[in-house]
Amino acid sequence: MLAAFASALKTPDLRKKILFTLAMVAVYRLGATIPSPGVSYPNIQVCIDETAGGGADLFTVLNLFSGGALLQLSVFALGIMPYITASIIVQLLTVVIPRFEQLKKQGQAGQAKLTQYTRYLTIGLGVLQSTAFLALAINGQMFPGCSVNDRIIPDQSPFALIVLVLTMTAGTAFIMWMGELVTDRGIGNGMSILIFSSIAARIPAEGNNILQNQGGVVFTVVLFIALGIIAAVVFVEQGQRRLPVQYAKRMIGRKMYGGTSTYLPLKVNQAGVIPVIFATSLLYLPLLLVQLVSPTTVDAEGNTQVSGWVSFISTYIVDQGTWSHILLYFALIIFFTYFYVGITFNPTERADELKKYGGFIPGIRPGRPTAEYLQYVLSRITLPGSIYLGIVAILPNLFLELTGGGQNQNFPFGGTAVLIMVGVGLDTVKQIETQLMQRNYEGFLR
């Protein structure tokens, strides 16, 4: 692997792409450390120290995706999440809105139009999310229990808050532009590379928290568990069911076409990490509702009491260490896996495409029987794929006691983080290997 990497750096055009990608990652990480105007960085550091870097439960996963920029309210505080959310929404709308479905079928021109819609939606989501985060910071919900909560944003005038919202939204637009640059001129998918760097930047800090709070023995056990998780994720992510496809011979003019054999790959994890993101977002809605509303009552003795429904949500849904939360999370992941695979893979369209180009699955008649067979195979492999996603996603919750109570949400080697890192790493290595093979070099995966 090191020899192949050296060969890649010796190739001028490939070296230029790698260095350009690293430069964009460096700019992205630099922007994550620059505080927004009007934010008291010393007071934020005090709150981070008092809350052990955790902040409110609502922000733990989002802070991980932003590489720690969210809790610091930096210029790049929103990270890449608004773009990811916008991309998912546009992809789902292609099933609901006929206009979007037509654009998807128009090829490169239609895809460019959908990309433009995604950009507009990203800006809108950036304004919405930055406003919500600033409201929670002003109300003291970002760092519960911090002694300087009311001094994180000293100037709370409308003009100062508008400047903050515009700054964070502009940071999101700049990140989106950098990601597209990396995709066009660098190595791998730009947005995936940036979110990979954000998660990787948080791993040393989270690992140090486990080492300092739990000791060397627990830290060593966590490292071995992490290696096992990564190996299992790589194994499953590479797994696929290959359906043999035979193309009939056809005469077009004076030439003979077809007669070749190939296969149709169906991945075990056909949905990727999208179901985990859906389930996580849905489970954070009750917590956001509790933090924004938080209705209380005062009894005859003057004591403040939390309403019953708030207490129920906090105990059985919000608390990530309870079995009710774990089971609900697991069930939602299985549901969204089937839901997402159902809207992104259409067996009828695939069967029609095979029939159009003279292809067929041996032993299966073209047309409707092929579509039914594809649906049968897809449903069979989606079940283990959904269970695999659920198990990996709930690992931080299962290691609640091992990683020390409230620190379970910062467990850096489970859930969405490891799925994204392994997936992006495999895709990037494959792209580098493809370009190396074109120049007769030995690739990473050989």
Sine and cosine of phi, psi and omega as CSV:
sin_phi,cos_phi,sin_psi,cos_psi,sin_omega,cos_omega
0.00,0.00,-0.67,0.75,0.01,-1.00
-0.91,0.41,-0.62,0.79,0.04,-1.00
-0.90,0.43,-0.65,0.76,0.03,-1.00
-0.91,0.42,-0.63,0.78,0.03,-1.00
-0.91,0.41,-0.63,0.78,0.06,-1.00
-0.90,0.44,-0.64,0.77,0.04,-1.00
-0.90,0.43,-0.61,0.79,0.03,-1.00
-0.90,0.43,-0.63,0.77,0.00,-1.00
-0.95,0.32,-0.40,0.92,0.02,-1.00
-0.98,0.19,-0.29,0.96,0.02,-1.00
-1.00,0.09,0.88,-0.47,-0.15,-0.99
-0.83,0.56,-0.79,0.62,-0.07,-1.00
-0.92,0.38,-0.61,0.79,0.02,-1.00
-0.94,0.33,-0.61,0.79,0.06,-1.00
-0.89,0.45,-0.63,0.78,0.02,-1.00
-0.89,0.45,-0.64,0.77,0.02,-1.00
-0.92,0.40,-0.67,0.74,-0.01,-1.00
-0.91,0.42,-0.71,0.71,0.00,-1.00
-0.92,0.40,-0.60,0.80,0.04,-1.00
-0.90,0.44,-0.67,0.74,0.03,-1.00
-0.89,0.46,-0.70,0.72,0.02,-1.00
-0.90,0.44,-0.59,0.80,0.02,-1.00
-0.91,0.42,-0.67,0.74,0.03,-1.00
-0.91,0.42,-0.61,0.79,0.06,-1.00
-0.90,0.44,-0.65,0.76,0.02,-1.00
-0.90,0.45,-0.68,0.74,0.05,-1.00
-0.89,0.46,-0.65,0.76,0.00,-1.00
-0.89,0.45,-0.69,0.72,0.01,-1.00
-0.94,0.35,-0.54,0.84,0.06,-1.00
-0.91,0.42,-0.69,0.72,0.02,-1.00
-0.90,0.43,-0.44,0.90,0.02,-1.00
-0.95,0.31,-0.24,0.97,-0.01,-1.00
-0.97,-0.23,-0.10,0.99,-0.03,-1.00
-1.00,0.04,0.89,-0.46,-0.02,-1.00
-0.94,0.33,0.51,-0.86,0.04,-1.00
-0.95,0.30,0.43,-0.90,0.01,-1.00
-0.91,0.42,0.70,-0.72,0.00,-1.00
1.00,0.00,-0.02,1.00,0.01,-1.00
-0.98,-0.18,0.75,-0.66,0.01,-1.00
-0.99,0.12,0.98,-0.17,-0.03,-1.00
-0.90,0.43,-0.66,0.75,0.04,-1.00
-0.86,0.51,-0.65,0.76,0.01,-1.00
-0.93,0.38,-0.57,0.82,0.06,-1.00
-0.90,0.44,-0.65,0.76,0.03,-1.00
-0.90,0.44,-0.59,0.81,0.06,-1.00
-0.89,0.45,-0.69,0.72,0.00,-1.00
-0.92,0.40,-0.64,0.77,0.03,-1.00
-0.89,0.46,-0.65,0.76,0.02,-1.00
-0.92,0.38,-0.65,0.76,-0.03,-1.00
-0.94,0.34,-0.51,0.86,0.00,-1.00
-0.99,-0.17,0.24,0.97,0.02,-1.00
0.85,0.52,0.52,0.85,0.06,-1.00
0.97,0.25,0.15,0.99,-0.09,-1.00
-1.00,-0.02,-0.67,0.74,-0.08,-1.00
0.93,0.36,-0.23,-0.97,0.03,-1.00
-0.95,0.31,0.44,-0.90,-0.01,-1.00
-0.85,0.53,-0.52,0.86,-0.05,-1.00
-0.88,0.47,-0.47,0.88,-0.17,-0.98
-0.98,-0.20,-0.03,1.00,-0.12,-0.99
-0.90,0.44,-0.77,0.64,0.00,-1.00
-0.94,0.35,-0.69,0.73,0.01,-1.00
-0.89,0.45,-0.61,0.79,0.04,-1.00
-0.92,0.38,-0.57,0.82,0.06,-1.00
-0.90,0.43,-0.68,0.73,-0.01,-1.00
-0.93,0.37,-0.47,0.88,0.01,-1.00
-1.00,-0.01,0.06,1.00,0.01,-1.00
0.94,0.35,0.49,0.87,-0.01,-1.00
1.00,0.05,0.03,1.00,-0.06,-1.00
-0.97,0.23,-0.45,0.89,-0.09,-1.00
-0.91,0.41,-0.77,0.64,-0.04,-1.00
-0.92,0.38,-0.30,0.95,0.07,-1.00
-1.00,-0.05,-0.05,1.00,-0.02,-1.00
0.77,0.64,0.73,0.69,-0.02,-1.00
-0.99,0.16,-0.03,-1.00,0.00,-1.00
-0.89,0.46,-0.60,0.80,0.02,-1.00
-0.98,-0.18,0.60,0.80,-0.09,-1.00
-0.88,0.47,-0.60,0.80,-0.04,-1.00
-0.97,0.26,-0.35,0.94,0.01,-1.00
0.90,0.44,-0.53,-0.85,-0.07,-1.00
-0.99,-0.13,-0.01,1.00,-0.10,-1.00
-0.88,0.47,-0.64,0.77,0.06,-1.00
-0.86,0.52,-0.61,0.79,0.02,-1.00
-0.93,0.36,-0.66,0.75,0.02,-1.00
-0.89,0.46,-0.70,0.71,0.01,-1.00
-0.89,0.46,-0.68,0.73,0.01,-1.00
-0.90,0.44,-0.64,0.77,0.01,-1.00
-0.89,0.45,-0.67,0.75,0.01,-1.00
-0.91,0.42,-0.66,0.75,-0.02,-1.00
-0.90,0.44,-0.71,0.71,0.01,-1.00
-0.90,0.44,-0.62,0.78,0.02,-1.00
-0.91,0.42,-0.63,0.78,0.04,-1.00
-0.94,0.34,-0.56,0.83,-0.02,-1.00
-0.94,0.35,-0.35,0.94,0.05,-1.00
-0.90,0.43,-0.36,0.93,0.05,-1.00
-1.00,0.07,-0.49,0.87,-0.11,-0.99
-1.00,-0.04,-0.67,0.74,-0.09,-1.00
-0.99,-0.14,0.86,-0.51,-0.01,-1.00
-0.86,0.50,-0.57,0.82,0.00,-1.00
-0.87,0.49,-0.71,0.71,0.02,-1.00
-0.91,0.41,-0.59,0.80,0.02,-1.00
-0.91,0.42,-0.62,0.79,0.05,-1.00
-0.91,0.41,-0.66,0.75,0.03,-1.00
-0.89,0.46,-0.61,0.79,0.01,-1.00
-0.89,0.45,-0.54,0.84,-0.03,-1.00
-1.00,0.08,-0.09,1.00,-0.04,-1.00
-1.00,0.08,0.00,1.00,0.05,-1.00
1.00,0.09,-0.64,-0.77,-0.11,-0.99
-0.91,0.41,-0.63,0.77,0.00,-1.00
-0.90,0.43,-0.70,0.72,0.03,-1.00
-0.92,0.40,-0.61,0.80,0.03,-1.00
-0.91,0.42,-0.59,0.81,0.05,-1.00
-0.90,0.44,-0.61,0.79,0.03,-1.00
-0.92,0.39,-0.67,0.74,0.05,-1.00
-0.90,0.44,-0.60,0.80,0.05,-1.00
-0.89,0.46,-0.63,0.78,0.03,-1.00
-0.91,0.42,-0.66,0.75,0.06,-1.00
-0.89,0.46,-0.62,0.79,0.03,-1.00
-0.89,0.46,-0.62,0.78,0.03,-1.00
-0.90,0.44,-0.71,0.70,0.01,-1.00
-0.88,0.48,-0.70,0.72,-0.01,-1.00
-0.91,0.41,-0.56,0.83,0.04,-1.00
-0.88,0.47,-0.68,0.73,0.03,-1.00
-0.89,0.45,-0.69,0.72,0.03,-1.00
-0.88,0.48,-0.70,0.72,0.04,-1.00
-0.92,0.40,-0.54,0.84,0.05,-1.00
-0.89,0.45,-0.69,0.72,0.06,-1.00
-0.88,0.47,-0.70,0.71,-0.03,-1.00
-0.91,0.42,-0.73,0.68,-0.05,-1.00
-0.94,0.35,-0.66,0.75,0.02,-1.00
-0.89,0.45,-0.63,0.78,0.06,-1.00
-0.89,0.45,-0.67,0.74,0.00,-1.00
-0.91,0.41,-0.68,0.73,-0.03,-1.00
-0.92,0.40,-0.64,0.77,0.03,-1.00
-0.92,0.40,-0.61,0.79,0.04,-1.00
-0.89,0.45,-0.67,0.74,0.03,-1.00
-0.92,0.39,-0.58,0.81,0.03,-1.00
-0.92,0.38,-0.65,0.76,0.02,-1.00
-0.92,0.39,-0.60,0.80,-0.01,-1.00
-0.99,0.17,0.00,1.00,0.02,-1.00
0.99,0.16,0.28,0.96,-0.04,-1.00
-1.00,0.00,-0.23,0.97,-0.01,-1.00
-0.97,0.26,-0.63,0.78,0.04,-1.00
-0.80,-0.60,0.99,0.16,-0.02,-1.00
-0.87,0.49,0.76,-0.65,0.05,-1.00
1.00,0.04,0.00,1.00,0.00,-1.00
-0.96,0.27,0.63,-0.78,-0.08,-1.00
-0.97,0.26,-0.33,0.94,-0.04,-1.00
-0.88,-0.47,0.55,0.83,-0.01,-1.00
-0.85,0.53,-0.61,0.80,-0.08,-1.00
-0.98,0.18,-0.04,1.00,-0.03,-1.00
-0.89,-0.46,0.23,0.97,0.06,-1.00
-0.92,0.40,-0.67,0.74,0.07,-1.00
-0.87,-0.50,1.00,-0.01,-0.08,-1.00
-0.87,0.50,-0.72,0.69,-0.01,-1.00
-1.00,-0.05,0.96,-0.28,-0.04,-1.00
-0.95,-0.31,0.48,0.88,0.06,-1.00
-0.95,0.31,0.41,-0.91,-0.01,-1.00
-0.82,0.57,-0.66,0.75,-0.02,-1.00
-0.89,0.45,-0.69,0.73,-0.01,-1.00
-0.90,0.43,-0.64,0.77,0.00,-1.00
-0.94,0.35,-0.60,0.80,0.05,-1.00
-0.90,0.44,-0.65,0.76,0.05,-1.00
-0.89,0.46,-0.64,0.77,0.03,-1.00
-0.89,0.46,-0.71,0.70,0.00,-1.00
-0.89,0.46,-0.70,0.71,0.00,-1.00
-0.91,0.42,-0.60,0.80,0.00,-1.00
-0.91,0.42,-0.73,0.68,-0.01,-1.00
-0.92,0.39,-0.62,0.79,0.03,-1.00
-0.92,0.40,-0.65,0.76,0.06,-1.00
-0.90,0.45,-0.58,0.81,0.07,-1.00
-0.88,0.47,-0.65,0.76,0.06,-1.00
-0.90,0.44,-0.67,0.74,0.04,-1.00
-0.89,0.45,-0.62,0.78,0.01,-1.00
-0.92,0.40,-0.65,0.76,0.05,-1.00
-0.88,0.47,-0.68,0.73,0.02,-1.00
-0.87,0.49,-0.67,0.75,0.03,-1.00
-0.90,0.43,-0.68,0.73,0.02,-1.00
-0.89,0.45,-0.66,0.75,0.02,-1.00
-0.87,0.49,-0.65,0.76,0.03,-1.00
-0.93,0.37,-0.56,0.83,0.07,-1.00
-0.90,0.44,-0.69,0.73,0.01,-1.00
-0.89,0.45,-0.65,0.76,0.02,-1.00
-0.89,0.46,-0.64,0.77,-0.06,-1.00
-0.99,0.16,-0.63,0.78,-0.16,-0.99
-0.88,-0.48,-0.06,1.00,-0.04,-1.00
-0.90,-0.44,-0.47,-0.88,-0.01,-1.00
-0.93,-0.37,0.76,-0.66,0.07,-1.00
0.99,0.13,-0.06,-1.00,0.05,-1.00
-0.99,0.15,0.83,-0.56,-0.13,-0.99
-0.86,0.51,-0.73,0.68,-0.02,-1.00
-0.89,0.45,-0.64,0.77,0.01,-1.00
-0.92,0.40,-0.63,0.78,0.02,-1.00
-0.89,0.45,-0.66,0.75,-0.02,-1.00
-0.92,0.39,-0.69,0.73,0.02,-1.00
-0.94,0.35,-0.52,0.86,0.10,-0.99
-0.88,0.48,-0.71,0.71,0.01,-1.00
-0.91,0.41,-0.56,0.83,0.03,-1.00
-0.90,0.43,-0.73,0.69,-0.01,-1.00
-0.92,0.39,-0.67,0.74,0.00,-1.00
-0.89,0.45,-0.53,0.85,-0.01,-1.00
-0.93,0.36,-0.41,0.91,-0.03,-1.00
-1.00,0.01,-0.28,0.96,-0.08,-1.00
-0.89,0.46,-0.72,0.70,0.02,-1.00
-0.86,0.51,-0.66,0.75,-0.01,-1.00
-0.92,0.40,-0.68,0.73,0.00,-1.00
-0.93,0.37,-0.62,0.79,0.07,-1.00
-0.90,0.44,-0.62,0.79,0.05,-1.00
-0.91,0.41,-0.58,0.82,0.06,-1.00
-0.88,0.48,-0.68,0.73,0.03,-1.00
-0.90,0.43,-0.66,0.76,-0.01,-1.00
-0.91,0.42,-0.67,0.74,-0.03,-1.00
-0.96,0.29,-0.61,0.79,-0.08,-1.00
-1.00,0.07,-0.54,0.84,-0.14,-0.99
-0.92,-0.40,-0.26,0.96,0.03,-1.00
0.99,-0.12,0.14,-0.99,-0.08,-1.00
-0.93,0.37,-0.54,0.84,-0.04,-1.00
-0.91,0.42,-0.76,0.65,0.01,-1.00
-0.90,0.43,-0.61,0.79,0.01,-1.00
-0.89,0.46,-0.66,0.76,0.03,-1.00
-0.91,0.41,-0.67,0.74,0.03,-1.00
-0.88,0.48,-0.66,0.75,0.01,-1.00
-0.89,0.45,-0.62,0.78,0.03,-1.00
-0.89,0.45,-0.69,0.72,0.03,-1.00
-0.91,0.42,-0.64,0.77,0.05,-1.00
-0.90,0.45,-0.63,0.77,0.00,-1.00
-0.89,0.45,-0.67,0.74,0.02,-1.00
-0.89,0.46,-0.65,0.76,0.05,-1.00
-0.90,0.44,-0.66,0.75,0.01,-1.00
-0.90,0.44,-0.72,0.70,-0.03,-1.00
-0.89,0.46,-0.68,0.73,0.02,-1.00
-0.88,0.47,-0.68,0.73,0.00,-1.00
-0.91,0.41,-0.65,0.76,0.00,-1.00
-0.91,0.42,-0.68,0.73,0.03,-1.00
-0.88,0.48,-0.68,0.74,-0.02,-1.00
-0.88,0.48,-0.72,0.69,-0.05,-1.00
-0.96,0.28,-0.63,0.78,-0.01,-1.00
-0.89,0.45,-0.49,0.87,0.02,-1.00
-0.99,0.10,-0.26,0.97,-0.06,-1.00
-0.96,0.30,0.66,-0.75,0.01,-1.00
-0.42,-0.91,0.43,-0.90,0.08,-1.00
-0.98,-0.20,0.88,-0.48,-0.04,-1.00
-0.99,-0.16,0.93,-0.37,0.02,-1.00
-1.00,-0.02,0.85,-0.53,-0.02,-1.00
-0.91,0.41,0.67,-0.74,0.01,-1.00
-0.77,-0.63,0.77,-0.64,0.01,-1.00
-0.91,-0.41,0.72,-0.69,0.02,-1.00
-0.96,-0.28,0.77,-0.63,-0.01,-1.00
-0.96,0.30,0.45,-0.89,0.03,-1.00
-0.97,0.24,0.67,-0.74,0.01,-1.00
-0.71,-0.70,0.61,-0.79,0.07,-1.00
-0.99,-0.13,0.88,-0.47,0.07,-1.00
-0.86,-0.52,0.97,-0.26,-0.13,-0.99
0.95,0.31,-0.84,-0.54,0.04,-1.00
-0.96,-0.29,0.14,0.99,-0.05,-1.00
-0.92,-0.38,0.52,-0.85,0.03,-1.00
-0.99,-0.17,0.81,-0.59,0.02,-1.00
-0.87,-0.49,0.37,-0.93,0.05,-1.00
1.00,0.06,-0.35,-0.94,-0.04,-1.00
0.98,0.20,0.21,0.98,-0.01,-1.00
-0.99,-0.17,0.31,-0.95,0.04,-1.00
-0.88,-0.47,0.70,-0.72,0.04,-1.00
-0.56,-0.83,-0.29,-0.96,0.01,-1.00
-0.56,-0.83,0.40,-0.92,0.05,-1.00
-0.96,-0.28,0.94,-0.33,-0.05,-1.00
-0.99,0.15,0.76,-0.64,0.12,-0.99
-0.88,-0.48,0.93,-0.37,-0.05,-1.00
-0.95,0.32,0.52,-0.85,0.09,-1.00
-0.90,0.44,-0.69,0.72,0.07,-1.00
-0.98,-0.18,0.97,0.24,-0.07,-1.00
-0.94,0.34,-0.44,0.90,-0.10,-1.00
-1.00,-0.03,-0.19,0.98,-0.03,-1.00
0.93,0.37,-0.64,-0.76,-0.05,-1.00
-0.99,-0.13,0.00,1.00,-0.08,-1.00
-0.86,0.51,-0.71,0.70,0.01,-1.00
-0.86,0.52,-0.57,0.82,0.02,-1.00
-0.92,0.40,-0.66,0.75,0.02,-1.00
-0.91,0.42,-0.68,0.74,0.05,-1.00
-0.86,0.51,-0.77,0.64,-0.05,-1.00
-0.90,0.44,-0.66,0.75,0.01,-1.00
-0.89,0.45,-0.70,0.71,0.00,-1.00
-0.89,0.45,-0.65,0.76,-0.02,-1.00
-0.92,0.40,-0.61,0.79,-0.01,-1.00
-0.97,0.26,-0.33,0.95,0.04,-1.00
-0.99,0.10,-0.21,0.98,0.03,-1.00
-0.89,0.45,-0.71,0.70,0.05,-1.00
-0.87,0.49,-0.62,0.78,0.02,-1.00
-0.91,0.41,-0.66,0.75,0.04,-1.00
-0.90,0.44,-0.64,0.77,0.03,-1.00
-0.89,0.46,-0.68,0.73,0.00,-1.00
-0.90,0.44,-0.66,0.75,-0.05,-1.00
-0.95,0.30,-0.53,0.85,0.00,-1.00
-0.99,0.16,-0.62,0.79,-0.06,-1.00
-1.00,-0.03,-0.89,0.46,0.03,-1.00
0.71,0.71,0.87,0.50,0.00,-1.00
-0.94,0.34,0.66,-0.75,0.01,-1.00
-0.74,-0.68,0.32,-0.95,0.06,-1.00
-0.77,-0.64,0.38,-0.93,0.00,-1.00
-0.89,-0.46,0.82,-0.57,-0.03,-1.00
-0.99,0.14,-0.08,-1.00,-0.06,-1.00
-0.90,0.44,-0.49,0.87,-0.03,-1.00
-1.00,0.05,0.02,1.00,0.03,-1.00
1.00,0.03,0.15,0.99,0.01,-1.00
-1.00,0.08,0.64,-0.77,0.00,-1.00
-1.00,0.08,0.78,-0.62,0.00,-1.00
-0.84,-0.55,0.64,-0.77,0.02,-1.00
-0.99,0.13,0.60,-0.80,0.00,-1.00
-0.87,0.49,0.40,-0.92,-0.09,-1.00
-0.89,0.45,-0.68,0.73,-0.04,-1.00
-0.93,0.36,-0.52,0.85,0.07,-1.00
-0.92,0.39,-0.66,0.75,0.03,-1.00
-0.91,0.42,-0.63,0.78,0.01,-1.00
-0.91,0.42,-0.72,0.69,0.01,-1.00
-0.89,0.45,-0.68,0.73,-0.02,-1.00
-0.91,0.42,-0.57,0.82,-0.09,-1.00
-0.99,0.13,-0.70,0.72,-0.17,-0.99
-0.97,-0.25,-0.29,0.96,-0.04,-1.00
-0.90,-0.44,-0.72,0.69,-0.07,-1.00
-0.97,0.26,-0.66,0.75,-0.05,-1.00
-0.91,0.42,0.93,-0.38,-0.10,-1.00
-0.97,0.24,-0.11,0.99,0.02,-1.00
-1.00,-0.03,-0.09,1.00,-0.03,-1.00
-1.00,0.05,0.48,-0.88,0.00,-1.00
-0.93,0.37,-0.49,0.87,0.03,-1.00
-0.90,0.43,-0.66,0.75,0.04,-1.00
-0.91,0.41,-0.68,0.73,-0.03,-1.00
-0.89,0.46,-0.73,0.69,-0.01,-1.00
-0.91,0.41,-0.64,0.77,0.03,-1.00
-0.91,0.42,-0.67,0.74,0.04,-1.00
-0.88,0.48,-0.71,0.70,0.00,-1.00
-0.88,0.47,-0.70,0.71,-0.01,-1.00
-0.91,0.42,-0.64,0.77,0.01,-1.00
-0.91,0.42,-0.61,0.79,0.01,-1.00
-0.90,0.43,-0.69,0.73,0.03,-1.00
-0.88,0.47,-0.69,0.72,0.00,-1.00
-0.88,0.47,-0.75,0.66,-0.04,-1.00
-0.94,0.34,-0.45,0.89,0.08,-1.00
-0.90,0.44,-0.76,0.65,0.04,-1.00
-0.90,0.44,-0.62,0.78,-0.02,-1.00
-0.90,0.43,-0.73,0.68,-0.06,-1.00
-0.94,0.34,-0.66,0.75,0.05,-1.00
-0.89,0.45,-0.60,0.80,-0.01,-1.00
-0.91,0.42,-0.53,0.85,-0.04,-1.00
-1.00,-0.07,-0.27,0.96,-0.02,-1.00
-0.98,-0.20,-0.38,0.93,0.00,-1.00
-0.85,-0.52,0.92,-0.38,-0.03,-1.00
-0.97,-0.26,0.97,-0.26,-0.02,-1.00
-0.86,0.51,-0.57,0.82,-0.01,-1.00
-0.91,0.42,-0.68,0.73,0.03,-1.00
-0.91,0.43,-0.66,0.75,0.02,-1.00
-0.89,0.45,-0.66,0.75,0.02,-1.00
-0.90,0.43,-0.64,0.77,0.04,-1.00
-0.91,0.41,-0.62,0.79,0.03,-1.00
-0.90,0.43,-0.68,0.73,0.03,-1.00
-0.88,0.47,-0.68,0.73,-0.02,-1.00
-0.92,0.40,-0.60,0.80,-0.02,-1.00
-0.89,0.45,-0.62,0.78,-0.04,-1.00
-0.99,-0.15,0.26,0.97,0.08,-1.00
0.98,0.22,0.39,0.92,0.01,-1.00
-0.98,-0.18,0.45,-0.89,0.03,-1.00
-0.41,-0.91,0.42,-0.91,0.08,-1.00
-1.00,0.01,0.83,-0.56,-0.04,-1.00
-0.81,0.59,0.77,-0.64,0.00,-1.00
1.00,0.02,-0.12,0.99,-0.01,-1.00
-0.85,-0.52,0.78,-0.62,0.01,-1.00
-0.94,0.33,0.58,-0.82,0.03,-1.00
-0.90,0.44,0.33,-0.94,0.04,-1.00
1.00,-0.04,-0.72,-0.70,-0.09,-1.00
-0.89,0.46,-0.67,0.74,0.04,-1.00
-0.86,0.51,-0.58,0.81,0.05,-1.00
-0.92,0.40,-0.67,0.74,0.03,-1.00
-0.89,0.46,-0.67,0.74,0.02,-1.00
-0.91,0.42,-0.60,0.80,0.02,-1.00
-0.92,0.38,-0.66,0.75,0.05,-1.00
-0.89,0.46,-0.66,0.75,0.04,-1.00
-0.90,0.44,-0.63,0.78,0.02,-1.00
-0.90,0.44,-0.73,0.68,0.00,-1.00
-0.92,0.40,-0.66,0.75,-0.02,-1.00
-0.89,0.45,-0.67,0.74,0.02,-1.00
-0.92,0.40,-0.53,0.84,0.01,-1.00
-0.94,0.35,-0.65,0.76,-0.04,-1.00
-1.00,0.06,-0.29,0.96,0.03,-1.00
-0.94,0.33,-0.54,0.84,0.00,-1.00
-0.88,0.48,-0.82,0.57,0.05,-1.00
-0.89,0.46,-0.53,0.85,0.05,-1.00
-0.90,0.43,-0.66,0.75,0.01,-1.00
-0.93,0.37,-0.64,0.77,0.04,-1.00
-0.90,0.44,-0.65,0.76,0.05,-1.00
-0.87,0.49,-0.72,0.69,0.04,-1.00
-0.87,0.49,-0.68,0.73,-0.01,-1.00
-0.89,0.45,-0.68,0.73,-0.02,-1.00
-0.90,0.43,-0.71,0.70,0.00,-1.00
-0.90,0.44,-0.62,0.79,-0.06,-1.00
-0.94,0.35,-0.57,0.82,-0.06,-1.00
-1.00,0.00,0.04,1.00,0.02,-1.00
-0.83,0.55,-0.68,0.73,0.05,-1.00
-0.85,0.53,-0.58,0.81,0.01,-1.00
-0.94,0.34,-0.62,0.78,0.00,-1.00
-0.94,0.35,-0.44,0.90,0.03,-1.00
-1.00,-0.06,0.47,0.88,-0.03,-1.00
-0.84,0.55,-0.78,0.62,-0.03,-1.00
-0.95,0.32,-0.56,0.83,-0.06,-1.00
-0.92,0.40,-0.65,0.76,-0.06,-1.00
-1.00,-0.08,0.04,1.00,0.17,-0.99
1.00,-0.09,0.91,0.41,0.17,-0.99
0.87,0.50,-0.92,-0.40,-0.09,-1.00
-0.92,0.40,-0.22,0.98,0.00,-1.00
-0.99,0.14,0.03,1.00,-0.07,-1.00
-0.87,0.49,-0.53,0.85,-0.04,-1.00
-0.95,0.31,-0.28,0.96,0.03,-1.00
-0.99,-0.12,0.21,0.98,0.04,-1.00
-0.88,0.47,0.90,-0.44,-0.25,-0.97
-1.00,0.07,-0.04,1.00,-0.13,-0.99
-0.87,-0.49,0.50,0.86,0.03,-1.00
-0.55,-0.84,0.10,-1.00,0.09,-1.00
0.94,0.34,-0.52,-0.85,-0.09,-1.00
-0.89,0.45,-0.56,0.83,-0.09,-1.00
-0.87,0.50,-0.78,0.63,-0.06,-1.00
-0.94,0.35,-0.55,0.83,0.05,-1.00
-0.89,0.46,-0.70,0.71,0.00,-1.00
-0.92,0.38,-0.71,0.70,-0.06,-1.00
-0.90,0.44,-0.71,0.71,-0.01,-1.00
-0.92,0.39,-0.70,0.72,0.00,-1.00
-0.88,0.48,-0.73,0.69,0.01,-1.00
-0.92,0.40,-0.65,0.76,0.01,-1.00
-0.88,0.48,-0.70,0.71,0.01,-1.00
-0.90,0.43,-0.70,0.72,-0.01,-1.00
-0.90,0.43,-0.66,0.75,-0.01,-1.00
-0.92,0.40,-0.68,0.74,0.02,-1.00
-0.89,0.45,-0.63,0.78,0.02,-1.00
-0.90,0.43,-0.62,0.78,0.03,-1.00
-0.91,0.41,-0.67,0.75,0.05,-1.00
-0.90,0.43,-0.65,0.76,-0.01,-1.00
-0.90,0.44,-0.63,0.78,0.02,-1.00
-0.88,0.48,-0.70,0.72,0.01,-1.00
-0.94,0.35,-0.53,0.85,0.06,-1.00
-0.93,0.37,-0.65,0.76,-0.01,-1.00
-0.90,0.43,-0.53,0.85,0.05,-1.00
-0.91,0.42,-0.38,0.92,0.01,-1.00
-0.95,-0.30,0.29,0.96,0.08,-1.00
0.90,0.43,0.51,0.86,0.12,-0.99
-0.99,-0.16,0.42,-0.91,0.05,-1.00
-0.98,0.21,0.73,-0.68,-0.10,-0.99
-1.00,0.05,0.00,-1.00,-0.03,-1.00
-0.93,0.36,-0.65,0.76,-0.18,-0.98
-1.00,0.02,0.22,0.97,0.02,-1.00
-0.98,-0.17,0.00,0.00,0.00,0.00
